[in-house]
Amino acid sequence: MLPVGNPAIGEDFVDREDEIKEIIESIQKDNILLVAPRRYGKTSIMRKIEEILNKKDYPTIFLDIYSVSTPEEFITELATAAFDVIKDKKSLISNLKRSCFEKLKGLDEVNISIRDLKFKFKRSLKKEINEENWKEKGWAIFTEIKKSFDQKFICFIIDEFSECVHNIGKKDKAKAEEFLKWFRSIRMSEKHLRFILSGSVSNDRVVRNITTLSTINDFKRVPIDGFKKKNALFVVKKVFEEEGWTYKKEIAEKIINCIGVPSVPYFLSAFLSVIQEEFDGETLNKGIIEDLYNNKLMGSHGKLYFDYYVQRLKIYYPYEEQKAAKSILKKLCQTGEILTEIAFDIFKKETGINNYEAFKDLISDLENDFYIKQKKNKIIFYSKVLEDWWRLYYA
């Protein structure tokens, strides 16, 4: 069974050939911003990119900063992730000590295990980096990482960047802006460094709440879509084979039709998990699939899988825009599609703002967060399964 909510790696990774090809080709000249909400497969793709770049002998540093809430923590996590990758760890420590990290004294001379050395290294960094010096220390760390590799290309893969910026902004909006500007200065100065960022919410939305989008306008956006039908069918077939069930294409087609195309990987895995829990695959038929979808996935059993999409609006969208977004989604799931001008009328009513640019920003964020998609002058739900959930509980 494919993992529900965890990154798919190794044999569990489902082909994302188009996205991976675009990222690998683009990273030679651009920084990349992956666009997709949580559980669309971003982390799995980032791990696959890491694997490919390592095979090409490109130094690649991966870090997850979901819980990071200060620039000081970001720099500490960055240095610790680099520590894992850099082979000559004592030279790294020695060079940092000579630059501006006094509390690292002696670590390059200690004969201890790599695990203990990493623990002491990270603990020393936490003592050294503070609110006054984080920019200086951050520059020094990037400089030493660069020196540690005798190559021109180093790739930093940073997961959950938008959450980190949001966390910093909740504590201190001015510091979040300062951090974004500092991070941009790193990218502008160090042309041989490349960054792949992701976030479970729109980076544009989070940054716009803090400062101007110019702080991240150097990133090429690469959307991570749901599975195409052929990939979704491949996933279903793989699960059937793993469970020892006889694969029947008409059953697989019914499962995909319930979830919809593009198929959100998380929702597809969740539904397959429901099927596994409730039935032996040999006894499945289309009626059972329909019943499990309507009464299990769309019932209280599925609440865990969908509530995040409601909570995300509360967490990341200002109150007036949150109201407008919910009203637009409510109208949308009742009618299947709405004209953009109707959505603008809803926006004006809920926010009291007669500003089309502000409305378009909201629609763009809802699209980047994969609630909706635009088709010419109309708006529709991005995901059939999310539309069904919204219609049941919020219409």
Protein Blocks (a to p, Z undefined) as FASTA:
>chain_A
ZZehiacehjllccffkmmmmmmmmmmmpccdddddehilmmmmmmmmmmmmmmnopacd
dddfklgcbfklmmmmmmmmmmmmmmblmlmmmmmmmmmpmklgojlmpccdfklmmmmm
mmmmmmmpcfklmmmmmmmmmmmmmmmpccfbdcdddehklmmmmmmmmmommlmmmmmm
mmmmmmmmmmmbccddddfbdfklmmmmmmcfklmmmbccdddddddfklmmmmmmmmmm
mnopacdfklmmmmmmmnopaddfklmmmmmmmmmmmpcfklgcfklmmmmmmmmmmmmk
lmmmmmmmmmmmmmmpcfklmmmmmmmmmmmmmnopacfklmmmmmmmmnopacfklmmm
mmmmmmmnomaccehjaccdfblklmmmmmmmmZZ
